[in-house]
Structure formats: C-alpha cells, structure tokens
Amino acid sequence: MKGICILGSTGSIGVSTLDVIGRHPDRYRVVALTANNNLDRLLEQCRRFEPAYAVMIDAKPAAELRDRLGAAGLGKIQVLSGAKALEEVAALPEVDAVMAAIVGAAGLLPTLSAARAGKAVLLANKEALVMSGPLFMHAVQESGADLLPIDIEHNAIFQCMPAGYHAGHRAPEVRRILLTASGGPFLRKPLEELESVTPDEAVAHPNWVMGRKISVDSATMMNKGLELIEACLLFHIAPESVQVVVHRQSVIHSMVDYVDGTVLAQMGNPDMRVPIAHALAWPGRFDSGAEPLDLFAVRQLDFEPPDMVRFPCLRLAYEAVSEGGTKPAILNAANEIAVASFLDGRVRFPAIPDTISHCMDAVPVSPADTIEAVLEADREARAAAQSYITRLGVP
C-alpha cells in the first residue's frame, strides 16, 4: 500500500482526492491530512481515514482538533500545527506520494519539501512551480522525484506526451502545446460592464466548481497565465510554443502538436477526479468515479483565440515567463493580493490586472536561484500591491 500525504485536504482537490482514494482502500493508506482552518471537515476526514498525522496552521484550532479527536476515540492521531509541520509531514519516510493542493504561495515550501525528499509529487498547486520555477524543477531532478501534474490541462498534456515521458524533459517530437481555456464567466460580457461585476458573478464558473480565488483567476484568465508558466517548466518548452485556445465546452482539456502533423487531444468530462486518479494510478489506470463522456450530448466543439484586450492578465503572464527570474513570482504575489482585495470589496474587477502590471514594473527582478530570492520577491510584490490598492481607495 502507498502512503499518501494530502496538503490541503479540506479544499476541493483534497476532497476529490479522498473520494478517489476511498474507492481503492486496498491500494492507499492516508498518512497525513492538513488544513488551514476548516476544523469540522478535517475532523470528519480523520474519522473516516484515520491518518497518523493531522496538521492545522494555527495552534488554537489544532488544540481543539486534538481534544475532539480524543473524545471520538482517535487520540492516536498526532495533531501538529504551524507551517513547519507541513514541510515535515510532506517528507515523512512512510509517505510515498504527496498531493500538493494548498492554494497560493503558502503551498510552496511544503511542496518543495516533498520534491527534495524524492516523493511522487502530485502537483495541484500551480503557484509553487510558478514562483520557484527552475529551483523547483532542479529539486525534482536532483532527488529523482516523480512530478505528476494534477491541473486538468497539464495532466492532459502529460497524457498526450510520448510513451515513457517524465516531466521536466523536452520531448523533441513535440512542436507545440495547445493549452485550452474555457474563457470563464465574462467571455462575452461587454468590456465596459467589467467595471461593475461583483465577486459572486466572478466566481460563477460556467463549467467547473472551484474555490473562490481560482474562480476569479479563471474570470481574469490569470489561471491560464499561471498554467502557461507552469507548462513551460513542466514540459521544458518555450512560451512561444505554447498556444492558448479558448474552448468553451471544456471537453478537450489540452492538446499536443507533434512535428509530423499529428495532434493528440485528451478528452473527458470536467471532473477533477480524472486527473487525480490518473496521477495516483500512474503508470496504470483505475476507476475515478467520473461519468463517461457522452459525445452525442456534447454535439459540438468550438475553438477561438483569446482576446488579450479582454484578458490582459494572460498577456502579463507571457511577459513574466519570457523575462524569467523572479518575474513570475512577482506576478503571482501581486495577483494573490489583488484577487483577495477584489473578493473583499476593496477594488473593482479591472484593478486586478492594473495592480499586477504596476508591481511587475515597480519590483526589481533578480535570478530565482535561491528560495530566499523567491520569497523576497514575493514579499516585495505583496507590499507593492497593498500600497497600490490603498492608493486606489475603496470603489
């Protein structure tokens, strides 16, 4: 049986991962579950899967979890707290695979810890790779870790790569990657109306059920921008060889264009259990619980180029990955602050790309060759974004 650590078990990816694992109890043992502040859901997961470790970021809810587990007769589960504990459980000897599903920059250090420990890293946290880039990929290659992408687009690309492919290597047979995007909830909305959209409208994704932050990223298409950066690193390919394709139905999850003219596409229903099951079972396959794709119900597949005027965040991501260094970390940090401010009602929707653009101009870029350099760029970009948003004032 494989030992599994789930970083971010109470989020949507974590819940889907446990759903898949629960279908194959003879294959996996849950070693560690971690959560930010959803104590009730983590308690429920501990009752079902009885991990050896449960981790919460803050000490107070961790203490409450410890008491409630004891009352439930589960006092043998060791409850830890703090960011350092996340790094520790990700590198435990009894852990074979780590689902890296903590949203945002908070997932960087524990995911890097798993990579350095040579684990199979099931990467759902795109920000960790975007921020640290070559540093992260070097850790994977040095330790011999297997890197398996969970983002449905990157998982689709991975599945379409040549037989025996491992992430981080250039496949010479591949000419282009075609990265599909739904276009989010505002694909057809008049540009002048974007000024007045609400957070609830921005998180109403047409095809996927996701957390609020990633849903806003989809609405701005920054989600696709981060995926672009991630694709360049995962598949060791230049940004000009990655073409974003708006595909409204979200049935084709991405495509790989080979030098002989062959284009391979991975298709399926929009269900995150599919890439999760693929990564867990790799190099084999098993049931994910997802419904079979009904092509007769789909009937039609549409494709169009992205509008860079409507989606300036995508243009900014191309700029960041082309420049390299700590530029992607700056872009990511500014985006996190801007999206949080929009969700809190502090700024309007168009302020998100404006804030990112300001920070990319204002924060110095340096080589991303140490974790200290990456974290410093992240800190400076967050401060610059907060200052810019404060100057904008409440809308």
ABEGO torsion letter per residue (X at the ends): XBBBBBBGAABAAAAAAAAAAAABAAABBBABBBBAABAAAAAAAAAAAGBABBBBABAAAAAAAAAAAAAAGAAABBBBBEAAAAAAAAABAABABBBBABBEAAAAAAAAAAAAAGBBBBBABAAAAAAAEAAAAAAAAAAGBBBBBABAAAAAAAAABBBGBBBGBBBAABABBBBBBAGEAAAABBAAAAAABBAAAAABBAABBBBAAAAAAAAAGAAAAAAAAAAAAAAGBBAAABBBBBBAAGABAEBBBBAAGBBBBBBEBBBAAAAAAAAAAOABBBBAGBBBBBAAAAGBBBBBBBBAAABAAAAAAAAAAAAEEAAAAAAAAAAAAAAAAAAAGABBAAAAAAAAAAAAAABBBBBBABAAAAAAAAAAAAAAAAAAAAAAEBX
